[in-house]
């Protein structure tokens, strides 16, 4: 179906129209059971993916914070005042480079 093609092309099942309705809501109003099933599944998968991304983001932020704390950098303001030689060291730390842009 067209809906499956759109979802395979990374269209968002939960995206609202200008009128504020989602494709799932429209399918429900039109009693299109097959489309409701496809869109419901897609919304659940999107929600799980978003939850996993948020979880990874939080873990990365916590890891970054702990790594900076261990180097004596307690907050963003301190990071901005960090001497150049320490910033060079931070840039050479591959794990930190993956966690933030320095």
C-alpha positions in Angstrom: 0.0 0.0 0.0 1.0 3.6 -0.3 1.1 4.0 3.5 3.7 1.1 3.7 5.8 2.7 1.0 5.7 6.1 2.8 6.6 4.5 6.1 9.4 2.5 4.4 10.7 5.9 3.2 10.8 7.2 6.8 7.5 9.1 6.8 6.3 9.7 10.3 3.0 7.9 11.2 2.4 10.3 14.1 2.9 13.5 12.1 0.0 15.8 12.4 -1.7 17.7 9.5 -2.4 21.4 9.5 -5.7 20.5 10.9 -4.1 18.7 13.9 -5.0 15.1 12.9 -2.7 12.2 12.4 -2.9 9.7 9.6 -4.0 7.1 12.2 -6.9 9.3 13.3 -8.0 9.8 9.7 -7.8 6.0 9.0 -9.9 5.4 12.2 -12.5 8.0 11.1 -12.7 6.2 7.7 -13.0 2.8 9.3 -10.0 1.6 7.3 -9.0 -1.4 9.6 -6.0 -2.4 7.5 -4.5 1.1 7.5 -5.2 1.5 11.2 -3.2 -1.7 11.9 -0.3 -0.5 9.7 -0.2 3.0 11.2 -0.7 1.7 14.8 2.3 -0.6 14.4 4.4 2.2 12.9 3.5 4.6 15.7 4.5 2.0 18.3 7.8 1.4 16.5 8.4 5.1 16.3 7.7 5.6 20.0 10.1 2.8 20.9 12.8 4.2 18.6 12.3 7.7 20.1 12.5 6.2 23.6 15.7 4.4 22.8 17.3 7.5 21.3 16.3 9.5 24.4 17.8 6.9 26.6 21.1 6.8 24.7 21.1 10.7 24.8 20.7 10.7 28.5 23.4 8.0 29.0 25.8 10.0 26.8 25.1 13.2 28.6 25.7 11.5 31.9 28.9 9.9 30.7 30.1 13.2 29.3 29.3 15.0 32.6 31.1 12.4 34.6 34.1 12.4 32.3 34.4 16.2 32.5 33.9 16.1 36.3 36.8 13.7 36.6 38.9 16.3 34.7 37.9 19.0 37.1 35.4 20.6 34.8 32.1 20.8 36.8 29.9 22.8 34.4 29.7 24.5 31.0 31.0 27.8 32.2 34.1 26.0 33.5 34.5 24.3 30.2 34.5 27.7 28.4 37.3 28.8 30.8 39.3 25.7 30.3 43.0 26.3 29.3 43.9 25.6 25.7 46.2 22.7 26.7 43.4 20.9 28.5 41.1 21.5 25.6 43.7 19.8 23.3 43.8 16.8 25.7 39.9 16.7 25.6 39.9 16.8 21.8 42.3 13.8 21.7 40.0 11.7 23.9 38.1 9.6 21.3 35.2 8.8 23.6 34.7 12.5 24.4 34.8 13.4 20.7 31.9 10.9 20.2 29.9 12.5 23.0 30.3 16.1 22.1 31.7 18.6 19.7 34.7 20.4 21.1 
